[in-house]
Amino acid sequence: MAPTRSLFFPIVLTTFLLSVDAVISLALVSSMVYFLQHYGGGPFIIAPPDGPRFLLAGEPANLVVNQGHTANAAGGTALILVGFGGILALSVEWHSREKRGKSSPAFYIWAVIVLLSFLLTMAALIYTFVETSNTSGQVIHLAVAEANSARRPYPDGRWTPENWYAAVLDLPLLRDEDRDKIGHNLNLMRGWRWNLVPLFILGFVLLALVALELWRQRRTGLQRVSTDEAFHGPSK
């Protein structure tokens, strides 16, 4: 069965697009991690209009970051196992069909990986948006912040980095540099959260294409190369 009659081209194209989006996701999450470990740690000078200035710790006591780890895992899986693994699996599949007219076990293994990657991305998408929604709408109370100052992190509430720094921007920050850097990195945090949507869509499209190709193989009677034949060649 000639590979040109299959869904190889759309599968390869979607795999490429998914890999590119995964790189973007990893870069955005990494930028948040770098910010948290450096400038985001503060402290920031707060200048209330009717009170003395004080220092606010850069991070709250209850900072939730598991959604970032989950998104990072989804992006890494999509890039390494689906993207790089797909290059290998599709190359083997193309060669197998060209030389033997059969489908290789590598394509079936990769199809399972595509499914698992999609499920991980879906879990990351749901978890991140639910966590962000559950921790949104909070405010940093100046009296509580001043009482703790920079001696210890802000104790109230449970925050994602995105919601925490959005609340920090609502405070009377003394330095414009703080406001600008926090605002820039806040946009990046929102960016990686929303980037999970195209990552999910591309993962679904790829899964659908792979499933259709497997169904097409079964309908046309394309045989699968056995594991022994794949490693040792066809029997004579």
N, C-alpha and C positions, 0 to 999 in steps of 0.2 A: 504494500500500500504506500503510495508516494506521499511523503510528508507535506508536499505542497497542497494536497487536498484536505489536510487536517486543519485544526485551529491553532497551529503552531505560531503563526505570526501574531494574532491577537494575544495569545498567552505570553509570548516573549515581550511584546510591547507593554502589556499590563504589569508583568513582572518588573520591567525596567522602571515604569512609573511608580510602582509600589516601593521599589528600592530607593528611588530619589526622595519620595515623601518620607520614608523611614529615616534617611539621612537628615532631613530637615527636622524631624521630630527629635532625633537624638541630639542635634545641635542646639535646639531650643531648650530642651530639658537640661543639657549640660551648662548652658548659659545661666539658668536659674540656680543650679548647684554652685557654680562659681560665684555668683552674686551673693548667695546666702553665706558662703564661707569667707567672703571678703567684705565688700562695701556694705552689704545688707546686714551685717552683724552690728552695725552702728558703733557707738550710740549716736542718736540724733538730738540736736538741740531744739527743744520746744520753747516757744516764746508766747505764752498766753497774753492777750491784750490787757488783762486786768490782774496779772499775778507775776511772780518771779519766774525766770527761766529755769528749766531743769533738763536733765538728760533722760532720754527714753532709750531703753535697751533695744537693739535692732531686731530681736526676735522675741516672741512671747514664750511663756512657759510651756504652753500646750500647742506646739506647732506640728501639724499633720503633714507628713511628706510621703506617706506610703503610695499615694496616687501617682506621684512622680516616679517612684521606683517601678510601679506597674506599667506606666506609659513607656518608660525606658526599656523595660523587658519586651513590651510589644514591638517597639521600634527596632530593637536589636534582633529579635527573632525574625521580623520581616526582612531585615537587611541581610543577615548572615545566613539563616537557614533557608528562607524562601528565595532571596535574591541571589546570593553566591551559590547556595545549594541548587537553585534552579538552573543556573548556568551549566553546572556539571550534569544535572539530571537530564536537561533538555538536549545537551550535546550528545550524551549517551543514547538518548531516545532517538534522536535524528540519525545517528550512525547505525543504530540497530535496525531502523526501518529501511534505511538506504541499502544496507548490506544483506539483511536477512528477511526483510519484509515482516518483521515481528516487533512487538512492543517490549521494552526492557523493564526489568523489575525496578530500576531506579526511578522511572516515571511514577510508578504506583506508590513507592515510598515517599517521593516528593509530594504526591497528591495528599497523603496523610498529613505531612508537615504543613501544607497549605491550609488544610482544615484546622489543625491545631493552632496555627498562627492567627487565623481569622477569629477563632474562639477567644484567644488571649486578647486580641485587639478589642473585641466586643466587650469583654469583661473590663478592660482598662477604660474604655469609653464610658460605660455605665457607671463604674465605680468613681471615676474622676468627676463626672457631672453631678452625681448624687452627693458626693462629699463636698463639692464646692457649693451646691445648693444648701446643704444642711448647715454649713458654717457661714453663710452669707448674711448680710443685714446687720452685722454687729458693729458696734462703735467702741472706740477706745475712750474711756472716761478719764478726763484730765486729772481729776482728784485721785483716782486709783493709780494712774501713771506717775503722778508727782510723788505720791506716798512711797512708791517703790523706787522711783528714779532709776538710775543705771546700776543700782546695787544688785538688783535681781530682775529677771524678766517680768513683763506684765502678766499677772496671775490669772486674770479672768478670761473665761471663754475658751473655745477650741477653734483654732485657725488653720486654714491652708495658707501657704505663702501668698497666694494671689489676694485673698480676702484681707490678710493682715496688712499688706503694704497698701492696699486700697484705702484701708482705714487710717493708716499712717499719713497718707496724703490729705486726709480731711483735717489733720491737726495743723496748728499754726507753726509750721517748720520755720526756723530762723534762716537757714541757708537755702538759697535758690538752687545751689548745686545738689543738695540732698533731694530736693523736689524733682529736679530734672532726671537724676540718675534713677531714683525710685520709679518715676513715671515711665521711663524707657524700659526698665526691666519688668515692670508690671505688664506692659504691652507684650513683652516676650513670653511671660507666663501665660497670659491669655492666649497667645499664639499657639503654644504647644498644646494647650487644652483643646482648642478648636481644631487643631491639625489632626487630632484623633478622628475627626469626622471623615475627611478624605482618605485617611489611612484605613478606616473601616470600610468605606465604599470601595476602594481599590481592592482590598482584601476579599470583599464579597464578589466583585466582578471576576477576579482571578479564580476564586473557588468555583464560581458558576461555569467559567470557561473550561476549567480542568474537568469538572464533572460532565460537561457536555462532550468533551473529547473522549472521556472514558466510555460514555454511553455510545458515542459514534463508533468507537473501536468494537464494542460488543455487538452493535447492530450490523456492522460490516464484516464481522467475523475475524477481525485482526487478532492473531494469536499472540500470546505473551511468551517471551523467551524465558526458559527455565533458569534457575539460579546457576545450575551446573553449566549450562550452555553459555550463560553470560560470562563466566569466568574462564571456561576451558574451550569455548568455541563449539560449533555444531558437531554432532557426532557423524562419523563417516561410515 
